[in-house]
Amino acid sequence: MLKGFRSFLLQGELIVIAVGLVVALAFSTLIKSFTDSIIRPLVNAAEGGGNASAGLGWTVHGQRILLGDFISSVVYFLIFMVVVYFALVVPYRTYMARRGSSVFGPPAATKACPECLSADLPVAATKCRHCASVLTG
């Protein structure tokens, strides 16, 4: 049972999806901070509302642009991505290289079919999988 669970966790697609999800969540936090700290105060300032709080930034028509909060979120995002890279991506890439598989690397080379112009054919293909035409060279 544990061996099956381990093989499930170490599937390439699962790790790629997990890393993508983590990056998306961290990026959404960065976007939320941008809108909360910079965009919303600018919109409120255009409307004429008033809210002044302390922190790094400036005040426009009574609205505080919280530049410090946004810079803090950018630093958090960068640190988080470094941790994800070195804690998940590098060990998994090393593990898969030992198993003879390549992940998170450059995509495999492809060639195009001269008949249907499909560009996703492996370089070693001799026949197009889309239109069945014979490939030369």
N, C-alpha and C positions, 0 to 999 in steps of 0.2 A: 504494500500500500504506500509506504513512504517513497519507494523508488518511482512509482507512477506519479506521485505528487511532485517529486523533484523533476522528473522529465517534463511534466506539465509546466512548471515554473520556468524552466530553462528553454522553452520553445522560443525561437527567434522572434516570431510575430508578437508573442505576449510581452516580451521585454521592450520591443519597439513601441508597442501600443502604450505600455506603462510609462515609458520615457516621454512619449508624446503627450500623454495626459498630464503628467507632472509639469511639463513645459507650458502647456495650455493653461493650467491652473495658475501658475506663477505669472504668466503673461496677463491673464485676466485681472489679477491683483494689481499689476502695474497700470493697466488701462483704467481700472476703477480709481486708483489714486490720482491719475492724471485728470480724470473728469471731476473728482471730488475736490481736488486741490487747486486746479487751474481753470477748467472750463466753467464749472458751476459758479464760482465767484465772479467770473467775467459776465456771465449771463445775468446774475443778480445785480451786478453793478450797472448793466445796461438798463435793467428795470428800475433801478433806484432804491433797492432794498438796502438794509444796513446790517452788517455783521463784521465786527473787527475783533480778531483774536491775535494773540502774540505768536511769534515765530518768524523764521526767515521768510521774507517775501515783501510785498508792497501792497498798499491800499489803493483801490480804484473806486471812486464814488461810494465809499463806505464799505466796500467788499474787500476782504483780505485774500490776496493771491498767495497761497501757501507753497512757495517754491521749496522750502526746506522739507516739507512732507513729501513732495514729489521726488526730490533728490534722494531722500531716505528710501523711498520705494524702489528707485532705480538701483541703488547700491544693494538693497535686499535681493532684488531680482538677479543681479550679476553674481552675488555670492551664492545664492541658491542654485543657479545654473552651474557654477563651478563645482559645487558639492555633488549635484546630480551627475555631472560628467565623470568626476573622479570616483564616486562611490558606486555608480551603476554602469555607465557606458564603458569605461576603461577595463574593469574586471570582466565584464561580459564579453567584450571584444577579445580579450586575452584568452578566456575560456573557450570561446568559439574557434579561435585560431588554432588552439591545441587540438580541437576536434576536426580541424580541416575545413572549416567554413568561415566565410567572411561576412561580417555584419557591420553596419554603420560606415561602410567604405564607399568608394566610388561605384556607380552602377556598372554592370557588365556591358561590354561593347555590343552594339547592335548594328544591323544594316537594314537598308530599305529595299522593298520589292519594286522592281522597275514597272510592273504591271499595275498593281493596286496602290502603290506608294505607301504601304504600311511600313512604318519605321521601327517596329518593335521585334524584328526577327533576329535570332542569335546569329553571330558571325559564321558559325559552322553550318548553318541551315542550307540545305540544297533545294528545298521546296517551300514555297510560301504557305503558311498555315491558314491564310485568309482566302486566297484565290487559287491555290494549288498550282501556280505557275512554277516552272523550273527556274532556279536562280543560278546564274553563272558568276563565277569569281567570287 
